[in-house]
Amino acid sequence: MTADISRLLLDIEQELKTLGWWDSEPPSAAALASTQPFCIDTLSLPQWLQFVLLPRLRAMLAAGSPLPGRIAVYPVAVESFKGVNADASALNEAIARLDEALSGRPVVRES
């Protein structure tokens, strides 16, 4: 399962890069210290994925720590990417697959 999760994290990273949503500079420490879900008040969702979710999950994998079993990033991603001038469907799919792998439950995709 660890290799599968690592692959899914790489897929999300690649999709962020493909869309041009990968930042070369990290946000400020204050922005990363947000206590809101998904740092919604200080970061865009692509920034949260890049600077919070991916590093945390990679650190957990490296440490052999238990991974979260309750996760639902896909619905937030679908809502967040509505109206953007880019096709985020591959990124949404990668996020859905990560949700499924971690939660063990199917994700209902939006049509």
Secondary structure, DSSP 8 states (H G I E B T S, - for coil): -HHHHHHHHHHHHHHHHHTT---SS---HHHHT--SGGGTTTS-HHHHIIIIIHHHHHHHHHHT----S----HHHHHHHHTT-SS--HHHHHHHHHHHHHHHSS------
